[in-house]
Amino acid sequence: MQLLQRVTRDGTPPEVTRPDPAKVLKGDPVHSTWNLEDAGGLYAGLWQSTPGAWRVSYAEWEYVYIHSGHSVLTGTDGSVTHLRAGDSYIIRPGFEGVWEVIETTLKDYVIRS
């Protein structure tokens, strides 16, 4: 049983996607996701997005750690959270709003559904 795993993009090809066009508010964001763990409702890996903005709605918990870039989460309640290199943040189930990538952003993520 492997207890520790170094999180890296090396050797793991990303899944490349775009947000649903109906949710995009600005730009043409491209997402690259390196899924490194998928264990019965627990997902972890790295995610990168190019600039743009889209509507989001979370039904799950997500912990993020920002490696590089600048993103802004704006809640429908008017809350604004800037995420930059070195920041960590928890997105709670029920969060709705807009995720905007100002500068290409790379983050670690851990999602619990």
C-alpha positions as CSV (number, residue, x, y, z in Angstrom):
1,M,0.0,0.0,0.0
2,Q,1.4,3.4,-1.0
3,L,0.9,5.9,1.8
4,L,2.5,8.9,0.2
5,Q,2.2,10.2,-3.4
6,R,4.0,13.2,-4.8
7,V,1.6,15.3,-6.7
8,T,3.0,16.1,-10.1
9,R,2.0,16.6,-13.7
10,D,5.1,14.8,-15.0
11,G,4.1,11.8,-17.1
12,T,0.3,12.2,-16.6
13,P,-1.5,13.6,-19.6
14,P,-4.2,16.2,-18.8
15,E,-7.9,16.0,-19.7
16,V,-8.5,19.2,-21.7
17,T,-12.0,20.7,-21.5
18,R,-13.9,24.0,-21.6
19,P,-16.8,25.1,-19.4
20,D,-20.3,24.6,-20.8
21,P,-20.7,27.5,-23.3
22,A,-24.0,28.5,-21.7
23,K,-22.1,29.2,-18.4
24,V,-19.2,31.2,-20.0
25,L,-19.5,35.0,-19.3
26,K,-16.1,36.1,-20.6
27,G,-13.3,34.8,-22.8
28,D,-12.7,31.2,-24.0
29,P,-11.2,29.5,-20.9
30,V,-9.4,26.2,-21.5
31,H,-9.1,23.8,-18.5
32,S,-6.4,21.2,-18.2
33,T,-7.0,18.6,-15.4
34,W,-4.6,16.0,-14.1
35,N,-6.8,13.6,-12.1
36,L,-4.5,11.8,-9.8
37,E,-7.0,10.3,-7.4
38,D,-10.5,9.0,-7.8
39,A,-11.5,7.0,-4.8
40,G,-15.2,6.6,-4.1
41,G,-16.2,10.2,-3.8
42,L,-12.8,11.6,-3.2
43,Y,-11.0,13.3,-6.1
44,A,-7.6,15.0,-6.2
45,G,-5.2,16.4,-8.7
46,L,-4.1,19.5,-10.4
47,W,-6.2,21.9,-12.5
48,Q,-5.2,24.8,-14.7
49,S,-7.3,27.3,-16.6
50,T,-6.6,30.1,-19.0
51,P,-8.3,33.4,-18.5
52,G,-12.1,33.7,-18.7
53,A,-15.1,33.7,-16.5
54,W,-18.0,31.3,-16.0
55,R,-20.9,30.5,-13.7
56,V,-20.3,27.8,-11.0
57,S,-22.5,25.9,-8.6
58,Y,-20.9,23.5,-6.1
59,A,-22.7,20.5,-4.6
60,E,-19.5,19.2,-3.1
61,W,-16.6,20.3,-0.8
62,E,-13.4,21.5,-2.6
63,Y,-10.1,22.4,-1.0
64,V,-7.8,24.3,-3.3
65,Y,-4.1,25.4,-3.1
66,I,-3.0,28.0,-5.7
67,H,0.4,27.4,-7.2
68,S,0.4,30.2,-9.7
69,G,-1.9,32.8,-11.3
70,H,-4.8,34.9,-10.1
71,S,-8.4,33.9,-9.9
72,V,-11.5,35.6,-8.4
73,L,-14.5,33.8,-6.9
74,T,-17.5,36.0,-6.7
75,G,-20.6,34.6,-4.8
76,T,-24.2,35.4,-5.7
77,D,-24.2,37.0,-2.2
78,G,-21.7,39.6,-3.4
79,S,-18.7,38.0,-1.6
80,V,-15.4,38.4,-3.5
81,T,-12.3,36.2,-2.9
82,H,-9.0,36.7,-4.7
83,L,-6.9,33.6,-5.0
84,R,-3.2,34.0,-5.8
85,A,0.0,31.8,-5.5
86,G,0.3,30.5,-2.0
87,D,-3.4,30.8,-1.1
88,S,-5.5,27.9,0.0
89,Y,-9.3,28.0,0.2
90,I,-12.3,25.8,0.9
91,I,-15.4,26.0,-1.3
92,R,-18.4,24.7,0.5
93,P,-21.4,22.9,-1.0
94,G,-24.1,25.3,-2.0
95,F,-21.6,28.0,-3.3
96,E,-22.9,29.7,-6.4
97,G,-21.3,32.5,-8.3
98,V,-18.6,33.2,-10.9
99,W,-15.1,31.8,-11.2
100,E,-12.9,34.3,-13.1
101,V,-9.4,33.5,-14.1
102,I,-7.5,36.8,-14.4
103,E,-4.1,35.2,-15.0
104,T,-3.7,31.5,-16.0
105,T,-4.2,29.7,-12.7
106,L,-2.7,26.3,-11.5
107,K,-4.2,24.8,-8.4
108,D,-4.2,21.6,-6.4
109,Y,-7.7,20.4,-5.6
110,V,-9.2,17.8,-3.3
111,I,-13.0,17.3,-3.8
112,R,-15.2,15.4,-1.5
113,S,-18.7,14.6,-2.9
